[in-house]
Amino acid sequence: MFAIPLVGLRNIEPRPPLWLRIASASGFAVTLLYVVLSIFPIIDVASWFSFATKISGVVIGLNLVGLAVYLNAARRRAR
């Protein structure tokens, strides 16, 4: 979502305005920071590895569910 104004619209004229590219870069940075802080806790936990594994598993699992929903919808549209 944030990459479209930054990378995906390079070959079109006029280029996206500077304010939109700055807002997209800021949104991407905040999202990346959120993901990193979600995986690696900023408080004391019994096991960092266990915590990171559980959170990463949920994130990866939900992304796989989203991919399955998308592929299922694409297959239905093709029929």
C-alpha positions as a printed Julia matrix, in Angstrom:
79×3 Matrix{Float64}:
   0.0     0.0     0.0
   2.77    2.44    0.88
   5.04    1.26   -1.92
   2.72    2.26   -4.77
   3.51    6.01   -4.66
   7.19    5.28   -3.95
   8.0     2.46   -6.38
   4.94    1.44   -8.37
   4.31    4.74  -10.14
   7.8     5.42  -11.51
   6.92    5.21  -15.19
   3.93    7.52  -15.19
   3.81   11.25  -15.7
   3.26   13.34  -13.71
   4.98   11.66  -10.79
   3.12   11.54   -7.48
   3.53   14.77   -5.52
   6.32   15.06   -2.98
   3.9    15.27   -0.05
   2.36   11.92   -1.05
   5.76   10.25   -1.35
   6.79   11.61    2.08
   3.53   10.42    3.65
   3.98    6.98    2.07
   7.56    6.68    3.34
   6.4     7.72    6.82
   3.56    5.17    6.78
   5.95    2.43    5.67
   8.45    3.32    8.43
   5.74    3.28   11.12
   4.4    -0.07    9.87
   7.9    -1.58    9.82
   8.61   -0.31   13.34
   5.3    -1.74   14.57
   6.13   -5.18   13.12
   9.62   -5.18   14.63
   8.36   -4.1    18.05
   5.58   -6.68   17.89
   7.99   -9.54   17.27
  10.72   -8.45   19.71
   9.19   -7.42   23.05
  10.24   -4.19   24.73
   9.43   -5.59   28.19
  10.9    -8.53   30.09
   9.47  -11.9    29.06
  10.42  -15.4    30.12
  11.78  -16.32   26.7
  12.36  -13.88   23.84
  12.69  -16.75   21.39
   9.36  -18.29   22.42
   7.6   -14.92   22.26
   9.07  -14.07   18.83
   8.19  -17.54   17.51
   4.56  -17.26   18.64
   4.04  -13.77   17.25
   5.84  -14.6    13.98
   3.73  -17.74   13.63
   0.52  -15.74   13.99
   1.68  -13.11   11.48
   2.78  -15.72    8.93
  -0.36  -17.81    9.5
  -2.67  -14.84    8.94
  -0.78  -13.88    5.8
  -1.25  -17.43    4.5
  -4.98  -17.24    5.29
  -5.15  -13.95    3.37
  -3.32  -15.52    0.43
  -5.73  -18.47    0.43
  -8.74  -16.13    0.44
  -7.24  -14.13   -2.44
  -6.42  -17.22   -4.51
  -9.87  -18.7    -3.87
 -11.53  -15.45   -5.04
  -9.3   -15.33   -8.13
 -10.19  -18.91   -8.98
 -13.91  -18.17   -8.62
 -13.62  -15.1   -10.86
 -11.89  -17.2   -13.52
 -14.87  -19.57  -13.7
